[in-house]
Structures are given as C-alpha cells and as structure tokens.
Amino acid sequence: MSAAPLEVAEIFRRYSGAYEQQIGRFSAAEQRVVHDITSCRTADLGGHLYVCDQCGVITERFNSCRNRHCPKCQKLERERWLEKRQQELLPVPYFHLVFTVPHQLNPLFLTDPKTLYNLLFRASADTLLTIAEDPKYLGAKIGFLAILHSWGQRLDLHPHLHVIVPGGGLSSDRQQWIASSRDFFLPVKVLSRVFRGKFLDEVKKMARESQPIFPSRLDPRDQPGAYQNWLDELYAAPWVVYSKPPFGGAKRGLQYLARYTHRVAISENRLLRIENDRVVFEWKDYRDDSKVKPMSLDAVEFLRRFLMHVLPSGFHRIRYYGLFANRHRAANLELCRQALGVAEESPEPEIVANDEASETETWEARMLRLTGIDPMRCLA
C-alpha cells in the first residue's frame, strides 16, 4: 500500500515547535496561516454529512480553511475568478508582461514587505499607463490586471508581477480604439528604464524621509556609504520587463495566467518526502534546460521560506488599473466594446506565438533563453 502524499500541513505539525525554538515565535499573521493549514479538512473545522438518496451510504466531508496561503484551498477560488475575467475579455490580442526587480532589493522586501510590494505595484502600473499614453508609443488609455508573486522555484525570495493587458486602448476622448501591433505592445527597454526610475525615485524619497524600510546595514542615516554603494548597484543592475502575447488566443492566455493568480509558494504535488528532518521537493533548474530536480532543505528552513511569502493581512495581490480599475470597469468595458464595434459575447481572435517557444514554456525559462538573465538568481 502506497504512503499518503506529503502535505505542507504535516510539515507544520512536525516542525512548528522546532521552528519557534530556532527562529522565534510566529507572527500573528503566520500563526493564523499555520493554524488554518494544519486544521484544513480536519475535524477541527467541522464538516458535513452527505447521504446518497439511492443507497443510503453516508459520506463525511470536513470543511476547508479557505486561507489564501493554503495549498488545498485555491482551486475553487481560481475557477470563480477565471469565470468572471472571461466575461470581461475583449476581442483583441492580449499580452503577458512580467515586471521583476534586482535581488539587491530583497533586504527591503524582507524588512517592510507591505510597503515594498505596494511600491512594486505602483511603479509598474505607473510605468505602463505613462508609456502607453505617450503618442510616441501607443497614445491610448489602457487597462490591465496585475498579480503579485514573491517566490522562486526554490522558495527563495523573488518578487515580481504578472500582468495581462489588451493590445490597445481608448483614445483620449474615449471614442476610438487604438490598437497596438499584434505581436508588439510597448518597447520593453523603455518600460524597464522607466520602471527602474519610478521605483528608485520612491526608494530615495523614503530614504530622505527616514522611513523604516531599510535594514540597519543599509540605513542612510547610519551607513551613508553602504547605502550609496547599494543604490549605485541598483542603477547598474538589470531591471527586466518581459513581454509576449499569450499563446492560443486571449482565453487561453487568461487560463494560462489563472495558474498564477491563486498559486501559493509551493504546490503539494512537488513535495516528495521527509527524510532525516529534511524536506525533499522538486524544482525546475532553468539553467539546465528546465530539468526537474530534487532539492533538500532542513525542515525548519523549509518552513522559514514558506512563511516568508505570507502576505500582510488584508493585502490585495490581484489588482486592476486604468480602464479596468474596479470603480469604473463595467462602464469602461462597454466603451471599449462600442469603440471596437462588437457585442459582449464576440469571440476574440486567435493569437499566433511570434517565437519558437512552446505553449507550455514558463516565463522564467523563456526569459533565461532570450535574455541570459536567470530569474532564479534572486535569493533571499
């Protein structure tokens, strides 16, 4: 008889005590995550009895915790989200963009994740809205959604945003649809430079205002030399914005992106076993042709990395901007359809990939293949 699959809950049950002895007590947000994951689909949360109306067999089903960090509770929420977003698709090409930041910023993300994640959203959104509205590039008001991820394949810290955006937008008078090229949205080098400028301008402003986002070794007040050297490294480091049309049409692209929307730091099908107080799991090595390899971490270190990606309470990791901002989304979508001259249910055109990448190739693998920059280099 085969052993039951390994679950994150089991790792927490075994090693939470060791974690608090070695690392320290869980924060309130972490404690909630630990409680919910270890209680999910157990008698602790109660359940329901289902009786077959044909044979009378009684089946017991325990309740789910519905915590957004729980690996077992995201499928239904993802499907609900996907259904809503499919109803909002426009019959135009859609593009998938990824905004990444250099690993030199990781100390700030660890010190004040809420402030830095908000800054990542704000800088990337302002960059897209500004460049798209510039007549030199598109000259249109655009709408898009952005999804935050904070992890890499090895559970290390790797903050980045996934963005899906229609290929075009409304004119300034909101009467005409201005389309982008079918295989080119906005120049990624321009996006990268503007993104870097907006992000680092905010960081320097926070330094001038002495906001507590800097670890002691980079504090501009106490370590001005170290702070300036660190800032110089950030200006010299690559700021990568990756962009390509989704494969197989807008709906397929949205389904592809839906795999990212409600994902947690690690899916349980990647967990292999616990041996000698170490957790063994699978990861993809993008420097070695995306080969799947086993990785072994001390169990406490595994929990530390998992909890590093717990979001602040009330933090929204899926956000909508421009024409798709929540308050005016329905009205703006109707204006877009009128400008396009289509009914709400019109099918979107198919999008043909403009390179040799396969439909299942991940954005990390493709970025490494095309740019030579390994997105997995951003270690905690």
C-alpha positions as CSV (number, residue, x, y, z in Angstrom):
1,M,0.0,0.0,0.0
2,S,1.5,3.3,-1.1
3,A,2.1,6.1,1.5
4,A,-0.2,9.1,1.7
5,P,1.1,12.1,-0.3
6,L,3.1,14.6,1.8
7,E,1.3,17.8,2.7
8,V,2.5,21.2,3.9
9,A,0.2,20.7,6.9
10,E,2.2,17.6,8.0
11,I,5.5,19.5,7.9
12,F,4.0,22.3,10.1
13,R,2.6,19.7,12.5
14,R,6.0,18.0,12.9
15,Y,8.3,21.0,12.9
16,S,6.4,24.1,14.2
17,G,8.0,23.6,17.7
18,A,11.5,23.4,16.3
19,Y,10.8,26.5,14.2
20,E,9.9,28.6,17.2
21,Q,12.9,27.3,19.1
22,Q,15.3,28.1,16.3
23,I,13.8,31.1,14.5
24,G,11.4,32.7,17.0
25,R,7.7,32.8,17.7
26,F,5.3,33.1,14.7
27,S,3.9,36.5,14.0
28,A,0.1,36.9,14.3
29,A,-0.3,36.5,10.5
30,E,2.0,33.5,10.4
31,Q,0.2,31.9,13.4
32,R,-3.1,32.2,11.5
33,V,-1.7,30.6,8.4
34,V,-0.2,27.7,10.5
35,H,-3.5,27.1,12.3
36,D,-5.6,27.2,9.1
37,I,-3.3,24.9,7.1
38,T,-3.0,22.3,9.9
39,S,-6.7,22.4,10.5
40,C,-7.9,22.4,6.9
41,R,-10.2,19.5,6.1
42,T,-9.9,18.0,9.6
43,A,-12.4,17.6,12.4
44,D,-11.1,20.9,13.9
45,L,-13.1,22.8,11.4
46,G,-16.2,20.6,11.4
47,G,-17.8,19.2,8.3
48,H,-20.9,17.9,6.6
49,L,-22.5,14.5,6.2
50,Y,-23.8,13.6,2.7
51,V,-26.3,10.8,2.3
52,C,-26.8,9.0,-1.0
53,D,-30.6,9.1,-1.9
54,Q,-30.2,5.8,-3.7
55,C,-28.3,3.5,-1.4
56,G,-28.2,5.5,1.8
57,V,-24.4,5.5,2.1
58,I,-23.2,8.3,4.4
59,T,-20.0,10.2,3.4
60,E,-18.3,12.6,5.8
61,R,-16.6,15.7,4.3
62,F,-14.5,18.1,6.5
63,N,-14.6,21.8,5.9
64,S,-11.8,23.7,4.1
65,C,-9.9,26.6,5.8
66,R,-10.1,28.9,2.7
67,N,-6.9,30.6,3.7
68,R,-5.3,32.1,0.6
69,H,-1.9,30.6,1.6
70,C,-3.3,27.0,1.9
71,P,-2.2,24.7,-1.0
72,K,-5.5,22.8,-0.8
73,C,-8.0,25.7,-0.9
74,Q,-7.3,27.7,-4.1
75,K,-8.8,25.7,-7.0
76,L,-12.4,26.8,-6.4
77,E,-11.4,30.4,-5.9
78,R,-9.3,30.3,-9.1
79,E,-12.2,28.9,-11.1
80,R,-14.5,31.6,-9.9
81,W,-12.0,34.3,-10.7
82,L,-11.4,32.9,-14.2
83,E,-15.1,32.8,-14.9
84,K,-15.5,36.4,-14.1
85,R,-12.5,37.5,-16.0
86,Q,-13.5,35.6,-19.1
87,Q,-16.7,37.6,-19.2
88,E,-14.6,40.7,-19.5
89,L,-12.4,39.7,-22.3
90,L,-12.2,42.0,-25.4
91,P,-11.9,40.6,-28.9
92,V,-8.3,41.9,-29.3
93,P,-4.8,40.4,-28.8
94,Y,-3.7,40.2,-25.2
95,F,-0.1,40.4,-23.8
96,H,1.5,38.9,-20.8
97,L,4.2,41.0,-19.1
98,V,6.3,40.3,-16.1
99,F,8.0,43.0,-14.0
100,T,11.0,41.9,-12.0
101,V,13.3,43.7,-9.6
102,P,17.0,43.1,-8.9
103,H,17.9,40.8,-6.0
104,Q,19.7,43.8,-4.3
105,L,16.2,45.0,-3.2
106,N,15.5,41.8,-1.3
107,P,16.6,43.2,2.1
108,L,14.0,45.9,1.8
109,F,11.2,43.5,0.9
110,L,12.1,41.4,3.9
111,T,12.2,44.5,6.2
112,D,8.9,46.0,5.1
113,P,7.1,43.7,2.6
114,K,3.8,45.7,2.6
115,T,5.4,49.0,1.7
116,L,7.7,47.4,-0.9
117,Y,5.0,45.2,-2.5
118,N,2.8,48.3,-2.8
119,L,5.6,50.2,-4.4
120,L,6.2,47.3,-6.9
121,F,2.5,47.5,-7.9
122,R,2.5,51.3,-8.1
123,A,5.8,51.7,-10.1
124,S,4.9,49.0,-12.6
125,A,1.3,50.4,-13.1
126,D,2.5,54.0,-13.5
127,T,5.1,52.8,-16.0
128,L,2.6,51.1,-18.2
129,L,0.0,53.8,-18.0
130,T,2.6,56.6,-18.7
131,I,4.3,54.9,-21.7
132,A,1.0,53.7,-23.2
133,E,-0.5,57.2,-23.2
134,D,2.6,58.7,-24.8
135,P,1.8,59.3,-28.5
136,K,5.3,58.1,-29.4
137,Y,4.4,54.6,-28.4
138,L,0.6,54.0,-28.3
139,G,-1.2,57.2,-27.4
140,A,-4.0,55.4,-25.6
141,K,-5.6,54.9,-22.2
142,I,-5.2,51.2,-21.3
143,G,-6.5,48.8,-18.7
144,F,-4.8,45.7,-17.2
145,L,-4.6,43.5,-14.1
146,A,-1.5,42.6,-12.1
147,I,-0.8,39.6,-9.9
148,L,1.9,39.5,-7.3
149,H,4.3,36.6,-6.8
150,S,7.1,36.7,-4.2
151,W,8.8,33.3,-4.7
152,G,11.1,31.4,-7.0
153,Q,11.2,27.6,-7.7
154,R,13.4,27.0,-4.6
155,L,11.0,29.0,-2.3
156,D,13.5,31.9,-2.2
157,L,12.5,35.5,-2.3
158,H,11.8,36.6,-5.9
159,P,9.3,39.5,-6.0
160,H,7.7,40.0,-9.4
161,L,4.4,41.0,-11.0
162,H,2.5,39.1,-13.8
163,V,0.4,41.5,-15.9
164,I,-2.2,40.8,-18.6
165,V,-3.1,43.7,-20.8
166,P,-5.2,44.0,-24.0
167,G,-3.2,45.1,-27.1
168,G,-4.6,48.6,-27.3
169,G,-6.7,51.2,-25.5
170,L,-9.1,54.1,-25.8
171,S,-8.3,57.4,-27.4
172,S,-8.2,60.5,-25.1
173,D,-11.9,61.3,-25.9
174,R,-12.8,57.6,-25.3
175,Q,-14.5,57.3,-28.7
176,Q,-11.9,55.3,-30.6
177,W,-10.0,52.1,-30.1
178,I,-6.3,52.5,-30.7
179,A,-4.7,49.1,-31.4
180,S,-1.1,48.1,-30.8
181,S,0.7,45.7,-33.1
182,R,-0.5,42.1,-32.9
183,D,3.0,40.9,-31.8
184,F,4.4,44.0,-30.1
185,F,2.8,46.0,-27.3
186,L,5.3,48.5,-25.8
187,P,9.1,48.6,-26.1
188,V,10.5,46.6,-23.1
189,K,13.7,48.5,-22.9
190,V,11.8,51.8,-22.4
191,L,9.5,50.0,-19.9
192,S,12.5,48.8,-18.0
193,R,14.2,52.2,-17.8
194,V,11.0,54.0,-16.7
195,F,10.2,51.3,-14.2
196,R,13.6,51.5,-12.6
197,G,13.4,55.3,-12.4
198,K,10.0,55.3,-10.8
199,F,10.9,52.6,-8.3
200,L,14.2,54.0,-7.2
201,D,12.8,57.6,-7.0
202,E,10.4,56.3,-4.4
203,V,13.1,54.5,-2.6
204,K,15.3,57.6,-2.4
205,K,12.3,59.6,-1.2
206,M,11.7,57.1,1.6
207,A,15.4,57.5,2.5
208,R,15.1,61.3,2.7
209,E,12.1,60.9,4.9
210,S,13.8,58.3,7.0
211,Q,11.1,55.8,6.6
212,P,11.9,52.5,8.4
213,I,12.2,50.3,5.3
214,F,16.0,49.9,5.4
215,P,17.8,47.2,7.4
216,S,20.5,48.6,9.8
217,R,23.3,47.8,7.4
218,L,21.8,50.0,4.7
219,D,20.3,52.7,6.8
220,P,21.0,56.0,5.0
221,R,21.4,57.9,8.3
222,D,23.8,55.5,10.0
223,Q,25.5,53.9,6.9
224,P,25.5,56.5,4.2
225,G,28.4,54.9,2.3
226,A,26.9,51.5,2.3
227,Y,23.5,53.0,1.2
228,Q,25.1,54.9,-1.7
229,N,27.0,51.8,-2.9
230,W,23.9,49.7,-2.7
231,L,22.0,52.4,-4.7
232,D,24.7,52.5,-7.3
233,E,24.4,48.7,-7.7
234,L,20.7,49.0,-8.2
235,Y,21.1,51.6,-11.0
236,A,23.7,49.3,-12.7
237,A,21.7,46.1,-12.3
238,P,19.3,44.8,-15.0
239,W,15.7,45.7,-14.4
240,V,13.8,43.2,-16.6
241,V,10.4,43.6,-18.1
242,Y,9.4,40.5,-20.1
243,S,6.6,40.8,-22.7
244,K,4.9,38.5,-25.2
245,P,1.4,37.7,-26.5
246,P,-0.3,34.8,-24.8
247,F,-0.4,31.6,-26.8
248,G,-3.5,30.4,-28.5
249,G,-5.8,33.4,-28.0
250,A,-7.0,35.7,-25.2
251,K,-9.0,33.0,-23.4
252,R,-6.1,30.5,-23.5
253,G,-3.8,33.3,-22.3
254,L,-6.1,34.1,-19.4
255,Q,-6.3,30.4,-18.5
256,Y,-2.5,30.3,-18.5
257,L,-2.4,33.3,-16.2
258,A,-5.0,31.8,-14.0
259,R,-2.4,29.2,-13.0
260,Y,-0.6,32.2,-11.3
261,T,-3.5,34.0,-9.7
262,H,-4.2,31.8,-6.7
263,R,-1.0,29.9,-6.5
264,V,0.8,29.5,-3.2
265,A,4.6,29.4,-2.6
266,I,4.7,25.6,-3.4
267,S,2.1,23.2,-4.7
268,E,1.9,19.9,-2.8
269,N,2.4,17.8,-5.8
270,R,6.0,19.0,-5.7
271,L,6.6,17.6,-2.2
272,L,8.4,14.2,-2.3
273,R,9.2,13.1,1.2
274,I,10.7,13.9,4.6
275,E,14.0,12.2,5.5
276,N,16.3,12.9,8.4
277,D,14.4,16.1,9.3
278,R,14.8,17.4,5.8
279,V,12.0,18.2,3.2
280,V,12.7,17.0,-0.3
281,F,10.8,18.6,-3.1
282,E,11.0,19.1,-6.9
283,W,12.2,22.3,-8.6
284,K,12.9,23.3,-12.2
285,D,16.5,24.3,-13.0
286,Y,16.2,26.9,-15.7
287,R,19.9,27.0,-16.2
288,D,19.8,23.3,-17.2
289,D,17.1,23.1,-19.8
290,S,14.3,23.4,-17.2
291,K,15.1,20.0,-15.9
292,V,13.2,18.9,-12.8
293,K,15.5,18.1,-9.9
294,P,15.1,17.2,-6.3
295,M,16.0,19.7,-3.6
296,S,16.5,19.0,0.1
297,L,16.0,21.7,2.8
298,D,16.2,21.4,6.5
299,A,12.6,21.3,7.7
300,V,12.9,24.5,9.7
301,E,14.4,26.3,6.8
302,F,11.6,25.0,4.5
303,L,9.1,26.5,6.9
304,R,11.0,29.7,7.1
305,R,11.0,30.1,3.3
306,F,7.3,29.1,3.1
307,L,6.3,31.7,5.7
308,M,8.5,34.4,4.1
309,H,5.7,34.6,1.4
310,V,2.8,35.1,3.8
311,L,1.2,38.4,2.8
312,P,0.3,41.1,5.2
313,S,-3.3,40.9,6.5
314,G,-5.8,42.5,4.0
315,F,-3.2,42.9,1.3
316,H,-4.6,42.5,-2.3
317,R,-2.3,40.5,-4.5
318,I,-4.5,40.9,-7.6
319,R,-5.1,44.5,-8.7
320,Y,-6.8,46.3,-11.6
321,Y,-5.6,49.5,-13.2
322,G,-6.5,52.1,-15.8
323,L,-9.6,51.3,-17.7
324,F,-10.1,48.1,-15.5
325,A,-9.9,49.9,-12.2
326,N,-12.8,48.4,-10.1
327,R,-14.9,51.5,-9.8
328,H,-15.4,52.2,-13.5
329,R,-14.5,48.8,-15.0
330,A,-18.0,47.9,-16.3
331,A,-18.6,51.3,-17.9
332,N,-15.1,51.4,-19.5
333,L,-15.5,47.8,-20.9
334,E,-18.8,48.9,-22.5
335,L,-17.0,51.9,-24.0
336,C,-14.2,49.6,-25.3
337,R,-16.8,47.3,-27.0
338,Q,-18.6,50.3,-28.5
339,A,-15.3,51.6,-29.9
340,L,-14.5,48.1,-31.3
341,G,-18.0,47.8,-32.7
342,V,-18.6,44.4,-31.1
343,A,-21.2,42.7,-28.9
344,E,-20.3,41.5,-25.5
345,E,-20.1,37.8,-26.5
346,S,-17.9,38.3,-29.6
347,P,-15.1,35.8,-29.8
348,E,-11.6,37.0,-29.6
349,P,-9.1,36.5,-32.4
350,E,-6.5,33.8,-32.2
351,I,-3.0,34.9,-31.4
352,V,-0.1,33.2,-33.0
353,A,3.1,33.0,-31.0
354,N,5.9,35.0,-32.6
355,D,8.8,32.8,-31.5
356,E,9.8,29.2,-31.2
357,A,8.8,28.8,-27.6
358,S,6.3,26.1,-26.8
359,E,2.9,26.8,-25.3
360,T,3.9,25.2,-22.0
361,E,7.2,27.1,-21.7
362,T,7.2,29.1,-18.5
363,W,8.1,32.8,-18.5
364,E,11.2,32.1,-16.3
365,A,12.6,29.6,-18.8
366,R,11.9,31.9,-21.8
367,M,13.4,35.0,-20.1
368,L,16.6,33.0,-19.4
369,R,16.6,31.7,-23.0
370,L,16.1,35.1,-24.6
371,T,18.0,37.4,-22.3
372,G,20.5,35.3,-20.5
373,I,19.2,36.6,-17.1
374,D,18.3,33.8,-14.7
375,P,15.2,34.9,-12.7
376,M,16.1,32.3,-10.1
377,R,19.2,34.2,-9.1
378,C,17.2,36.4,-6.7
379,L,17.9,34.6,-3.5
380,A,16.6,35.5,-0.1
